[in-house]
Amino acid sequence: MSHLLPGTSAPPRGAAPPRRGLEAAHEVAERPDQPGLFLALAPMDGVTDAAYRDAITTQFEGRSGVSLCVSEFVRVVDRPVQPKVILRHCPELEHGGSTPSGVPVFVQLLGGDAAPMAESASIAAGLGARGIDLNFGCPAKTVNRHDGGATLLKTPTRVEVVTRAVRDAVPSQIPVTVKIRVGWDSPAPIVDLARASEQGGASWLTIHGRTRAQLYRPPVDWEAIGRAAAAVGMPVVANGDLFSPEALRRCAAVSGCESFMIGRGAMGRPDLFAAARGWRGQPLRSFEIARLLLAYVTRMRAQQMPTFNALGRLKQWLRMGAMQREDLACWFELYKRERELCDVIAAIADHSRPPASAAASASLGNARAH
Ligand SMILES: Cc1cc2nc3c(=O)[nH]c(=O)nc-3n(C[C@H](O)[C@H](O)[C@H](O)COP(=O)(O)O)c2cc1C
């Protein structure tokens, strides 16, 4: 990876310099089979729980192509969060901090107050977190009203202060990373924000190429990501609207980045990480994505998720994937009003038969009818 990415900048304060750059990520990931591209699965609150992370990363017998996962955000308000809250968001901590197929999971913290953020990070590190990611991009009004997420983009020095406090609170071998948007209501401060993250000691910076004001509206601004990447020594991970290998190539050309984070794209193209590495050709077929959905439900049930919540999360996958695939759009329309998880599972199990066996069973059905 080092030959692909810009070098690291001067080590921050402290005796043992913290590990910087995506080399650190590749060390954390311990995936010599995945040289080159760094492809992270984006955190998505209400979606990318441990069951989802497991389902995505165990695809293709563990050769999913995912370098790293990040937990859904853990909200830090005015006091450090309890270990049980961190463990609820990141149960992988009880198994070495990686998914069952060995992909490391960073714990994401969200908050604007340096002291409890630092203490929470220290608790997460004590629980075995492989890395700490700081969320300065969340656009939710309730979060922003309480001085968290994207609110900090208005004041780059606050990004620096919180990052520095967290960096100083966790052992140097644990990467501290930062995730931002390009700005609050304009991409003008993106370079200052990137520099602030670096000054704070971030190992790398992930940028979603939208302002907070844009929410999820187009266009995504990969150029602004490129301006930030050019201004700092640490690696920058590009994020936003990466829905296909072609989009990844275009984003690389525009931003100059070689590291990417994929969020919604993983619902329509769970194979995208492997496809971007050239390990897979065509997108998953309908029966394959149906099988993946069943695997997801099995994992949610294994984790004792209440049936109602599991149904909601399954529908959420269908809803978000519907923007990218006709089959998911059709299934979402068919099942969005279903109230029983078992009914949706039965319907998806039907879709999970490969076409040949579906045809065979159809003719068997006809034969029985005669
Ligand atoms: C439903 C949803 C929940 C999200 N939750 C988080 C979160 O917990 N932490 C975070 O940093 N970003 C969160 N995001 C933002 C994504 O990580 C990502 O930056 C954004 O979706 C753009 O990437 P994409 O176009 O690949 O989806 C969320 C996005 C969505 C759609």
The ligand as an SDF file (V2000), in Angstrom:
LIG
                    3D

 31 33  0  0  0  0  0  0  0  0999 V2000
  -28.8810    5.0610    7.0920 C   0  0  0  0  0  0  0  0  0  0  0  0
  -27.5080    5.6670    7.2180 C   0  0  0  0  0  0  0  0  0  0  0  0
  -26.8800    5.6530    8.4450 C   0  0  0  0  0  0  0  0  0  0  0  0
  -25.5960    6.2110    8.5960 C   0  0  0  0  0  0  0  0  0  0  0  0
  -24.9630    6.1360    9.8080 N   0  0  0  0  0  0  0  0  0  0  0  0
  -23.6820    6.5800    9.9210 C   0  0  0  0  0  0  0  0  0  0  0  0
  -22.9380    6.3920   11.1270 C   0  0  0  0  0  0  0  0  0  0  0  0
  -23.4050    5.7690   12.0950 O   0  0  0  0  0  0  0  0  0  0  0  0
  -21.6770    6.9070   11.1750 N   0  0  0  0  0  0  0  0  0  0  0  0
  -21.1130    7.5710   10.1120 C   0  0  0  0  0  0  0  0  0  0  0  0
  -19.9750    8.0200   10.1900 O   0  0  0  0  0  0  0  0  0  0  0  0
  -21.7840    7.7240    8.9590 N   0  0  0  0  0  0  0  0  0  0  0  0
  -23.0230    7.2280    8.8220 C   0  0  0  0  0  0  0  0  0  0  0  0
  -23.6680    7.3340    7.6270 N   0  0  0  0  0  0  0  0  0  0  0  0
  -22.9670    7.8990    6.4730 C   0  0  0  0  0  0  0  0  0  0  0  0
  -22.2450    6.7980    5.6680 C   0  0  0  0  0  0  0  0  0  0  0  0
  -21.2200    6.2040    6.4410 O   0  0  0  0  0  0  0  0  0  0  0  0
  -21.6290    7.3700    4.3780 C   0  0  0  0  0  0  0  0  0  0  0  0
  -20.7280    8.3800    4.7300 O   0  0  0  0  0  0  0  0  0  0  0  0
  -22.6970    7.9370    3.4410 C   0  0  0  0  0  0  0  0  0  0  0  0
  -23.7880    7.0550    3.3150 O   0  0  0  0  0  0  0  0  0  0  0  0
  -22.1070    8.1980    2.0520 C   0  0  0  0  0  0  0  0  0  0  0  0
  -21.5580    7.0220    1.5260 O   0  0  0  0  0  0  0  0  0  0  0  0
  -22.3510    6.1110    0.4530 P   0  0  0  0  0  0  0  0  0  0  0  0
  -22.7480    7.0040   -0.6950 O   0  0  0  0  0  0  0  0  0  0  0  0
  -21.3540    5.0590    0.0650 O   0  0  0  0  0  0  0  0  0  0  0  0
  -23.5520    5.5580    1.1220 O   0  0  0  0  0  0  0  0  0  0  0  0
  -24.9440    6.7970    7.4660 C   0  0  0  0  0  0  0  0  0  0  0  0
  -25.5940    6.8010    6.2330 C   0  0  0  0  0  0  0  0  0  0  0  0
  -26.8490    6.2370    6.0880 C   0  0  0  0  0  0  0  0  0  0  0  0
  -27.5020    6.2410    4.7340 C   0  0  0  0  0  0  0  0  0  0  0  0
  1  2  1  0
  2  3  1  0
  2 30  2  0
  3  4  2  0
  4  5  1  0
  4 28  1  0
  5  6  2  0
  6  7  1  0
  6 13  1  0
  7  8  2  0
  7  9  1  0
  9 10  1  0
 10 11  2  0
 10 12  1  0
 12 13  2  0
 13 14  1  0
 14 15  1  0
 14 28  1  0
 15 16  1  0
 16 17  1  0
 16 18  1  0
 18 19  1  0
 18 20  1  0
 20 21  1  0
 20 22  1  0
 22 23  1  0
 23 24  1  0
 24 25  2  0
 24 26  1  0
 24 27  1  0
 28 29  2  0
 29 30  1  0
 30 31  1  0
M  END
$$$$
